[in-house]
Amino acid sequence: TLLKHIYALSDEHCIARWVENPYWQHFCGEQYFQHRPPIDSITFGRFRRRLGEDGLKTLMKMTVRLG
């Protein structure tokens, strides 16, 4: 969600970029390069909707604080 927000990408574009970008994968905690997406765009969107706006803000704050 942080990378999606920073780069203003759709769910589909964010996942496609994640698959081709080893730096993004490392940022997300992967130890080895993955050739398949970790999640499909429908599940990704559903996750964000379930979190809601407040949940996303809290998640962003926690991510920035940990970084």
C-alpha positions in Angstrom: 0.0 0.0 0.0 2.9 2.4 0.7 4.4 1.9 -2.7 1.0 2.1 -4.4 0.4 5.4 -2.6 3.9 6.9 -3.2 3.8 6.1 -7.0 0.0 6.7 -7.4 -0.5 3.3 -9.1 -3.6 1.2 -9.6 -3.7 -2.1 -7.9 -2.9 -3.9 -11.1 0.1 -1.6 -12.0 1.5 -1.8 -8.4 1.4 -5.6 -8.4 3.0 -5.8 -11.9 5.8 -3.4 -10.9 6.4 -5.5 -7.7 6.9 -8.6 -9.8 9.5 -6.9 -12.0 11.3 -4.9 -9.4 13.7 -6.7 -7.0 14.1 -3.5 -4.9 10.4 -3.4 -4.2 10.4 -7.1 -3.3 13.3 -6.6 -0.9 11.6 -3.5 0.6 8.6 -5.8 1.2 10.6 -8.4 3.0 11.4 -10.9 0.3 14.8 -12.6 0.6 14.7 -14.1 -3.0 13.4 -12.6 -6.2 9.9 -13.8 -6.8 8.5 -14.3 -10.4 4.9 -14.5 -9.3 2.8 -11.8 -7.6 2.2 -12.3 -3.8 -1.5 -11.3 -4.2 -4.0 -10.7 -6.9 -5.3 -7.2 -7.5 -8.9 -8.1 -6.4 -7.6 -9.4 -3.0 -5.3 -6.3 -2.7 -8.2 -3.9 -3.2 -10.4 -5.9 -0.8 -7.6 -5.7 1.8 -7.4 -1.9 1.5 -11.2 -1.5 1.6 -11.4 -3.6 4.8 -8.7 -1.5 6.4 -10.6 1.7 5.6 -9.1 5.2 5.4 -8.2 5.4 9.1 -6.6 1.9 9.0 -4.5 2.9 6.0 -3.3 6.1 7.7 -2.3 4.1 10.7 -0.5 1.5 8.6 1.4 4.3 6.8 2.4 5.9 10.0 3.7 2.6 11.4 5.6 1.9 8.2 7.3 5.3 8.2 8.1 5.0 11.9 9.7 1.6 11.4 11.7 2.8 8.4 
